Amino acid sequence: MRLFSLHLLLSFIVFLPTPTARADNWPQWRGAKLDGVSHETGLPTHWSPTENVAWRVPLPGPAGATPVVWGDRIFLTTVNQESLELHCISTSGKRLWTQTVGAGNRDVRGDEGNSASPSPSTDGRHVWTFMANGHLACYGIDGQEVWRFNVESRYGKLQNAFGMTSTPVLDGDRLYLQLIQGDQDASTKEAQLVALEKTTGREVWRVDRPSDCRQECEHSYASPIIYRDAERAYLIAHGGDYTTAHRLEDGQEIWRCGGLNPPGSYDPTFRFVATPVAVPGLIVVPTAKRGPVVAVSPKAQGTFDIADSDYVRWTYPTTPDVPSPLVYDGLVYLCRENGNLAVLDAETGEEYYQKRTVRDRHRASPVYLDGHVLLTGRRGKVTVVRAGRKFEIVAQNNLSEPISSSPVVAGGTIYLRTFEALYAIRK
């Protein structure tokens, strides 16, 4: 009897799940909730080109697009000379298929970007991809084309000086596009918001998104996001000197936050690149260059100015120009383009610290993972900082390959997409 009981106990121990976290999907460029937060645990904080690397898959060309992951499939966009491609790679590192979405790549600002800058999105059955020159397509996860069209043929020429790098946001049965751009010589602005039926590409609604902005401020490189809590859900658009909220049903504007580029000290080069982040009860809005970060109440209504509105919780004087903010456990993490990290109280905006990490360009957005924040430098060094009110660098891991896409965490693996390859990092 004792031996039988011991056998049962040993069997239970053998099949008991390990304490590593649930294996989350990463379906959009900042994860399932568009907030850059992973709830997985047990992943390494240290790696190198030879340490804790499960595999490395070379890529045919560079891009800043962040991969997305669902189940055992990874989807990423890239340039291949003049071709704009969507690649599917298994989580074991095997190439599954490639689709040519379009052609006509344009490199911008040296190595800062190209026409494959927007990230794909997936719901586990389909994958959607958008290219900076307007090619938009939907594929099944096995690579079969479902629909495609060029956005310019429906909604007019895309005028952004450095390409339409905004990533469409997938929510429910719809795909939402933010087309905030314009011709500096035109008398009218061309900014629009569009909702598409995700499985057909059919237009559900389109609304103009007016602004009194001018010159370079007409061009937004940020992406739309969704705010959602128990009481409300809406689309947030960011660019053209304003942040606006729109009804998901028809695109009608709910609120408009102004004063981000004040008329009295107007900067005609104040184009938005970083994307806001929304968590229940709070929307953190970055601006550009030397502009402020603004915390907005999701209960906002109508048009208001950051200087004199009860809807503005707090402002912080300097903003990340490219990396988007991160909010987790009552703290706001701001990674500046020069690698400085600022940590603020989410309720009050009080600064706990601002410290230097790696003196390098930072284009990727920070990611929270298991008590740490990952900050990705342009030359390939990822700084792992302990989350919290006190500054502590846990590790600095260098792949020595250029990176501008954000880290991805899914299925017990950290994925890093460099200009040369896709890396799978795990113990």
C-alpha positions as CSV (number, residue, x, y, z in Angstrom):
1,M,0.0,0.0,0.0
2,R,2.8,2.4,0.9
3,L,4.6,1.6,-2.4
4,F,1.4,2.2,-4.4
5,S,0.8,5.6,-2.6
6,L,4.4,6.5,-3.3
7,H,4.0,5.7,-7.0
8,L,0.9,7.9,-7.2
9,L,2.8,10.7,-5.5
10,L,5.7,10.4,-7.9
11,S,3.3,10.4,-10.9
12,F,1.6,13.5,-9.6
13,I,5.0,15.3,-9.2
14,V,6.1,14.3,-12.7
15,F,3.0,15.7,-14.4
16,L,2.6,18.8,-12.2
17,P,2.8,21.9,-14.4
18,T,6.0,23.9,-14.0
19,P,5.7,27.4,-12.3
20,T,6.4,29.3,-15.5
21,A,3.7,31.7,-16.6
22,R,0.8,31.1,-19.0
23,A,1.8,31.4,-22.6
24,D,0.3,34.6,-23.9
25,N,-0.2,35.6,-27.5
26,W,1.2,38.9,-28.8
27,P,-1.3,39.7,-31.6
28,Q,-0.5,43.4,-32.2
29,W,2.6,45.6,-32.0
30,R,2.2,46.4,-28.3
31,G,0.6,43.1,-27.3
32,A,-3.0,42.0,-26.6
33,K,-4.0,45.2,-24.8
34,L,-1.8,47.6,-26.8
35,D,0.1,48.4,-23.6
36,G,3.5,46.7,-23.9
37,V,2.8,44.5,-20.9
38,S,3.5,40.8,-20.7
39,H,2.3,38.6,-17.8
40,E,4.7,35.7,-18.5
41,T,7.3,34.7,-16.0
42,G,10.4,32.6,-15.8
43,L,12.2,34.1,-18.9
44,P,15.9,35.0,-18.9
45,T,17.1,38.5,-18.1
46,H,20.6,37.8,-19.5
47,W,21.4,36.8,-23.1
48,S,24.0,37.2,-25.8
49,P,24.4,36.0,-29.4
50,T,25.3,32.6,-27.9
51,E,23.6,32.5,-24.5
52,N,19.9,31.7,-24.0
53,V,19.2,31.9,-27.8
54,A,17.0,29.1,-28.9
55,W,17.3,30.0,-32.6
56,R,18.2,32.8,-35.0
57,V,16.5,33.1,-38.4
58,P,18.1,35.5,-41.0
59,L,15.9,38.0,-42.7
60,P,16.2,39.3,-46.3
61,G,16.2,43.0,-45.3
62,P,15.7,45.5,-42.5
63,A,12.5,46.9,-41.0
64,G,11.3,48.5,-37.8
65,A,8.0,46.5,-37.7
66,T,7.4,44.5,-34.6
67,P,6.5,40.8,-35.1
68,V,3.2,39.4,-33.8
69,V,2.7,35.9,-32.4
70,W,-0.3,33.6,-32.1
71,G,0.1,30.0,-31.0
72,D,2.9,28.5,-32.9
73,R,3.2,31.1,-35.6
74,I,5.1,34.4,-35.9
75,F,4.3,37.0,-38.5
76,L,6.6,39.9,-39.5
77,T,7.0,42.3,-42.4
78,T,10.2,43.1,-44.1
79,V,11.7,44.6,-47.2
80,N,13.5,42.3,-49.7
81,Q,15.2,44.7,-52.1
82,E,12.2,46.4,-53.7
83,S,9.6,43.8,-52.5
84,L,7.5,44.4,-49.4
85,E,6.9,41.0,-47.8
86,L,5.0,39.3,-45.0
87,H,6.8,36.3,-43.5
88,C,5.4,33.5,-41.4
89,I,7.9,31.6,-39.1
90,S,7.1,28.9,-36.7
91,T,7.9,29.3,-33.0
92,S,10.5,26.5,-33.6
93,G,12.3,28.7,-36.1
94,K,11.1,27.1,-39.3
95,R,10.1,29.3,-42.3
96,L,6.5,28.4,-43.2
97,W,5.6,30.9,-46.0
98,T,6.2,34.3,-47.5
99,Q,3.8,36.6,-49.3
100,T,4.7,39.6,-51.4
101,V,2.3,42.3,-50.3
102,G,3.6,45.0,-52.7
103,A,6.6,46.7,-54.2
104,G,8.3,50.0,-54.2
105,N,10.3,50.3,-51.0
106,R,11.5,53.7,-49.9
107,D,14.2,54.1,-47.3
108,V,13.8,57.3,-45.2
109,R,16.2,59.3,-43.1
110,G,19.2,57.0,-43.7
111,D,18.6,53.9,-41.6
112,E,15.6,55.2,-39.7
113,G,12.8,53.5,-41.6
114,N,11.4,52.1,-44.8
115,S,8.1,51.0,-46.3
116,A,7.8,47.9,-44.1
117,S,7.6,50.0,-40.9
118,P,4.0,49.3,-39.9
119,S,3.5,46.1,-37.9
120,P,1.1,43.3,-38.8
121,S,-1.9,42.2,-36.6
122,T,-3.5,38.7,-36.2
123,D,-6.5,37.1,-34.5
124,G,-5.2,33.6,-34.9
125,R,-7.2,32.9,-38.0
126,H,-6.1,35.8,-40.2
127,V,-3.2,38.2,-40.4
128,W,-3.4,41.8,-41.6
129,T,-0.5,43.8,-43.0
130,F,-0.1,47.4,-44.0
131,M,2.8,49.0,-45.8
132,A,3.9,52.6,-45.7
133,N,3.1,53.1,-49.4
134,G,-0.5,52.1,-48.9
135,H,-0.6,48.3,-49.6
136,L,-3.1,46.7,-47.2
137,A,-3.9,43.0,-47.3
138,C,-5.4,40.2,-45.3
139,Y,-4.2,36.6,-45.4
140,G,-5.2,33.3,-43.7
141,I,-2.7,32.0,-41.3
142,D,-1.6,29.4,-43.9
143,G,-0.7,32.2,-46.3
144,Q,-3.8,32.3,-48.6
145,E,-4.8,35.8,-49.7
146,V,-8.3,36.8,-48.5
147,W,-8.4,40.4,-49.7
148,R,-6.2,43.3,-50.6
149,F,-6.3,46.9,-51.9
150,N,-4.1,50.0,-51.9
151,V,-5.3,52.6,-49.4
152,E,-4.3,55.4,-51.8
153,S,-6.8,54.2,-54.4
154,R,-9.6,54.7,-51.9
155,Y,-8.6,57.5,-49.6
156,G,-6.1,59.6,-51.6
157,K,-2.4,59.9,-51.8
158,L,-0.4,59.4,-48.6
159,Q,1.7,62.5,-48.1
160,N,3.8,61.7,-45.0
161,A,7.3,62.9,-45.5
162,F,8.7,59.7,-44.0
163,G,6.0,57.2,-45.0
164,M,2.7,56.2,-43.5
165,T,4.2,54.2,-40.6
166,S,1.0,54.1,-38.5
167,T,0.0,50.5,-37.7
168,P,-3.8,49.8,-38.0
169,V,-5.4,48.6,-34.8
170,L,-7.5,45.4,-34.8
171,D,-10.5,45.3,-32.4
172,G,-13.3,42.8,-32.6
173,D,-14.5,42.5,-36.2
174,R,-12.9,45.7,-37.4
175,L,-9.6,47.1,-38.5
176,Y,-9.1,50.8,-37.8
177,L,-6.8,53.0,-39.8
178,Q,-5.4,56.4,-38.8
179,L,-4.5,58.4,-41.9
180,I,-3.3,61.6,-40.4
181,Q,-1.2,63.3,-43.2
182,G,-1.4,66.1,-45.6
183,D,0.1,68.1,-48.4
184,Q,1.9,71.2,-47.2
185,D,0.9,73.0,-50.3
186,A,-2.8,72.0,-50.1
187,S,-5.5,74.2,-48.8
188,T,-7.3,71.3,-47.2
189,K,-6.1,68.6,-44.8
190,E,-6.4,65.0,-45.9
191,A,-6.6,63.4,-42.4
192,Q,-9.1,60.6,-42.1
193,L,-10.0,57.8,-39.8
194,V,-11.4,54.6,-41.4
195,A,-13.0,51.4,-40.0
196,L,-13.0,48.3,-42.2
197,E,-14.7,45.0,-41.9
198,K,-11.7,42.8,-41.1
199,T,-12.7,39.7,-43.1
200,T,-13.7,41.5,-46.3
201,G,-11.9,44.9,-46.3
202,R,-15.3,46.6,-46.8
203,E,-15.5,50.1,-45.4
204,V,-17.8,50.4,-42.4
205,W,-17.3,54.1,-41.8
206,R,-14.9,56.9,-42.7
207,V,-14.7,60.3,-41.0
208,D,-12.6,63.4,-41.6
209,R,-10.3,64.3,-38.8
210,P,-9.9,68.1,-39.1
211,S,-7.1,70.1,-37.6
212,D,-5.7,73.6,-37.9
213,C,-2.2,72.2,-37.8
214,R,0.3,73.2,-40.5
215,Q,3.5,72.1,-42.2
216,E,5.2,69.0,-40.7
217,C,2.6,68.8,-38.0
218,E,0.2,67.5,-40.6
219,H,2.2,64.3,-40.6
220,S,1.6,61.8,-37.8
221,Y,3.7,58.6,-37.4
222,A,1.8,57.4,-34.4
223,S,-0.7,54.5,-34.4
224,P,-4.4,54.5,-33.2
225,I,-5.2,52.6,-30.0
226,I,-8.4,51.5,-28.2
227,Y,-9.4,52.7,-24.8
228,R,-11.6,50.2,-22.9
229,D,-12.9,49.8,-19.4
230,A,-16.1,48.5,-17.8
231,E,-18.0,51.6,-18.8
232,R,-16.7,52.7,-22.2
233,A,-14.7,51.8,-25.3
234,Y,-13.5,54.1,-28.0
235,L,-10.8,54.7,-30.6
236,I,-8.0,57.2,-29.9
237,A,-6.2,59.0,-32.7
238,H,-3.0,61.0,-32.2
239,G,-1.5,63.6,-34.5
240,G,-2.0,66.9,-36.2
241,D,-1.5,68.8,-32.9
242,Y,-4.4,66.9,-31.2
243,T,-5.4,63.7,-29.5
244,T,-9.0,62.7,-30.2
245,A,-11.4,60.0,-29.1
246,H,-14.0,58.5,-31.5
247,R,-17.0,56.2,-31.2
248,L,-16.3,52.7,-32.4
249,E,-19.7,52.5,-34.0
250,D,-19.5,55.4,-36.4
251,G,-16.3,57.4,-35.8
252,Q,-18.0,60.4,-34.2
253,E,-15.7,62.5,-32.1
254,I,-16.2,62.2,-28.4
255,W,-13.4,64.5,-27.1
256,R,-10.4,66.5,-28.4
257,C,-7.4,67.4,-26.4
258,G,-5.6,70.5,-27.6
259,G,-2.8,72.7,-26.4
260,L,-0.2,70.1,-27.2
261,N,1.5,72.5,-29.6
262,P,0.4,75.9,-28.2
263,P,-0.4,78.6,-30.8
264,G,1.7,81.2,-28.8
265,S,4.9,79.1,-29.3
266,Y,3.9,77.1,-32.3
267,D,6.5,74.6,-33.7
268,P,5.8,73.7,-37.3
269,T,8.0,70.6,-37.0
270,F,6.2,69.2,-34.0
271,R,5.1,65.9,-35.6
272,F,3.9,63.1,-33.4
273,V,5.7,59.7,-33.5
274,A,5.2,58.1,-30.1
275,T,1.7,56.5,-29.6
276,P,-0.4,57.1,-26.4
277,V,-1.0,54.2,-24.0
278,A,-4.3,53.6,-22.4
279,V,-5.0,51.6,-19.2
280,P,-8.3,51.5,-17.4
281,G,-8.8,54.9,-15.8
282,L,-5.9,56.7,-17.5
283,I,-4.6,57.7,-20.9
284,V,-1.0,58.8,-21.2
285,V,-0.4,61.1,-24.2
286,P,3.2,61.8,-25.4
287,T,3.8,64.7,-27.7
288,A,7.1,65.4,-29.6
289,K,10.6,66.7,-29.1
290,R,10.6,69.0,-26.1
291,G,6.9,68.9,-25.6
292,P,5.0,67.6,-22.5
293,V,3.5,64.2,-21.6
294,V,-0.2,64.6,-20.6
295,A,-2.4,62.3,-18.5
296,V,-6.0,62.5,-19.6
297,S,-9.1,61.2,-17.9
298,P,-11.0,58.7,-20.0
299,K,-14.2,60.4,-18.9
300,A,-13.3,63.5,-21.0
301,Q,-15.9,65.1,-23.2
302,G,-15.8,67.9,-25.9
303,T,-12.8,70.0,-26.7
304,F,-10.4,71.0,-24.0
305,D,-6.9,72.4,-23.6
306,I,-4.2,70.9,-21.4
307,A,-3.6,74.2,-19.7
308,D,-7.0,74.6,-18.1
309,S,-9.0,71.4,-18.1
310,D,-10.2,69.2,-15.2
311,Y,-9.9,66.3,-17.7
312,V,-6.1,66.7,-17.5
313,R,-4.8,64.8,-14.4
314,W,-1.2,66.0,-14.8
315,T,1.5,67.1,-17.2
316,Y,5.2,66.2,-17.3
317,P,7.5,68.7,-19.0
318,T,9.5,66.3,-21.4
319,T,8.3,63.6,-23.7
320,P,9.8,60.5,-25.4
321,D,10.0,61.6,-29.0
322,V,9.8,58.1,-30.5
323,P,9.3,55.3,-27.9
324,S,5.7,55.1,-26.6
325,P,5.0,55.2,-22.8
326,L,4.5,52.2,-20.6
327,V,2.2,52.0,-17.6
328,Y,2.2,49.2,-15.1
329,D,1.3,48.9,-11.4
330,G,0.8,52.6,-10.8
331,L,3.9,53.7,-12.5
332,V,4.5,55.4,-15.9
333,Y,7.8,54.6,-17.7
334,L,9.1,57.0,-20.3
335,C,12.1,56.0,-22.3
336,R,13.6,59.0,-24.0
337,E,15.1,58.8,-27.5
338,N,18.6,59.2,-25.9
339,G,18.1,56.3,-23.6
340,N,17.2,58.1,-20.4
341,L,14.5,56.4,-18.4
342,A,12.0,58.5,-16.3
343,V,9.6,56.9,-13.9
344,L,6.5,58.8,-12.7
345,D,3.6,58.2,-10.4
346,A,0.6,57.4,-12.6
347,E,-1.9,59.2,-10.3
348,T,0.1,62.4,-9.7
349,G,2.8,62.6,-12.4
350,E,5.4,62.9,-9.6
351,E,8.9,61.9,-10.9
352,Y,10.6,59.2,-8.9
353,Y,13.7,59.3,-11.0
354,Q,15.3,60.0,-14.4
355,K,18.4,58.0,-15.1
356,R,20.7,57.3,-18.0
357,T,20.8,53.7,-19.4
358,V,22.6,53.4,-22.7
359,R,23.7,56.5,-24.6
360,D,22.2,55.4,-27.9
361,R,19.2,56.2,-30.1
362,H,16.1,54.4,-28.8
363,R,13.3,53.8,-31.3
364,A,11.6,50.7,-29.8
365,S,8.9,51.1,-27.1
366,P,9.6,49.7,-23.6
367,V,8.1,46.3,-22.6
368,Y,7.2,45.1,-19.1
369,L,8.2,41.5,-18.3
370,D,8.1,39.8,-14.9
371,G,9.2,42.7,-12.7
372,H,11.5,44.2,-15.3
373,V,11.3,46.8,-18.1
374,L,13.1,46.1,-21.4
375,L,14.7,49.1,-23.2
376,T,16.1,48.5,-26.6
377,G,18.9,50.6,-28.0
378,R,19.3,51.2,-31.7
379,R,22.7,49.4,-31.9
380,G,21.3,46.2,-30.4
381,K,21.8,46.6,-26.7
382,V,18.7,45.7,-24.5
383,T,18.9,47.2,-21.0
384,V,16.9,45.2,-18.4
385,V,15.8,47.6,-15.6
386,R,14.1,46.5,-12.4
387,A,10.5,47.8,-12.3
388,G,9.7,50.1,-9.4
389,R,10.4,53.4,-7.9
390,K,14.2,52.9,-7.5
391,F,16.6,52.7,-10.5
392,E,18.5,49.4,-10.9
393,I,20.0,48.0,-14.1
394,V,19.7,44.2,-13.9
395,A,21.4,43.4,-17.2
396,Q,22.6,44.9,-20.5
397,N,22.4,42.3,-23.3
398,N,24.0,43.1,-26.7
399,L,23.2,41.3,-29.9
400,S,25.4,43.8,-31.8
401,E,22.8,44.1,-34.6
402,P,20.7,47.2,-35.3
403,I,17.2,47.1,-33.8
404,S,14.3,49.6,-34.0
405,S,11.4,47.2,-33.4
406,S,10.0,46.6,-29.9
407,P,10.5,43.3,-28.0
408,V,7.8,40.7,-28.2
409,V,7.0,38.2,-25.4
410,A,4.9,35.1,-26.2
411,G,4.8,31.4,-25.5
412,G,7.6,31.5,-23.0
413,T,10.0,33.3,-25.4
414,I,11.3,36.8,-26.0
415,Y,11.5,37.6,-29.7
416,L,13.8,40.3,-30.9
417,R,13.7,41.4,-34.5
418,T,17.0,43.0,-35.6
419,F,17.7,44.4,-39.0
420,E,19.4,41.1,-39.8
421,A,17.5,38.4,-38.1
422,L,14.7,37.2,-35.8
423,Y,15.9,35.9,-32.5
424,A,14.1,33.6,-30.1
425,I,15.4,34.0,-26.5
426,R,14.5,31.6,-23.7
427,K,16.2,29.5,-21.1
